[in-house]
Structure formats: C-alpha cells, structure tokens
Amino acid sequence: MATVKELLRAENDGTLSFGDYTLASKTKKDGFEFKGDLYKVKTFAEITKLEKNGMFVYESVPGSTVENFKETDTEVEFTVSAPEDVQFTLELEPESEYEVFIAGESAGKMGTNLSGKLSVSVELKADQSAAIKVVKC
C-alpha cells in the first residue's frame, strides 16, 4: 500500500510526493517549501488536495497517494495510487486541450474549462498504481 507518511515530501529526483489515503480523519501539512514555492496538502480516505502558493494544483476523490509529481508549462507527470477507482482534477491552462496518458496508453484528448480544471477518472484496485502524463496539445 503506497502512502506518504510525511504527507508531503521532496524526492531526490526533484519531484514531490504527497497524500495518505489510509488516514481516517483529515490531516494537513502547511508551509512546505519546495523550489521557492509554498505547498499545502490535505489528505485522508475521502479526499487528497494539493495547493501551491495558495492556488489549487491537484485534488482526488477518494483520497490518493501521488508520487513523483512534476509539472512544467506543457505537461504534468505523476504516479497515483488509491484503494479503488479514483477521479483527480488538475489546475492547468484555461480553455486548452491536453492529451492524457494512463499507464503509457492515450486516454484521448480533453479540454480544460474556463477555470483551467481538467478531471480524469482512473480505474484502480487496492494496492495498484497508474502512471499519469498530461501533455498540452
């Protein structure tokens, strides 16, 4: 079962890992500095949410664990695990098109809405994870 017991941590490869879906009650870690930005995570069995400098970055229902999260201007990459199917939402560029890859396979092109939100559902079983890559078209 993949979880980040520290709730939020910097990895040696320059990525972030966060979230612990095994927690029974909402737990948060605030003021985590990473590459000049301040991050906050709230996580437990029902939801996991990541903010950067007070702005929305990632949210999943139910809660999830995200490992090796890396974002650039044109793509977001990470591995997600959860106890069951999970839906996550990313904050990206508003009214833009992205191609979503799940476990190396294209899930198709999807557009963000006016606020830049992109929601993706991933079928998972307990103790299973999926590599996610979202690339701007």
Disulfide bonds with the S-S distance in Angstrom:
none
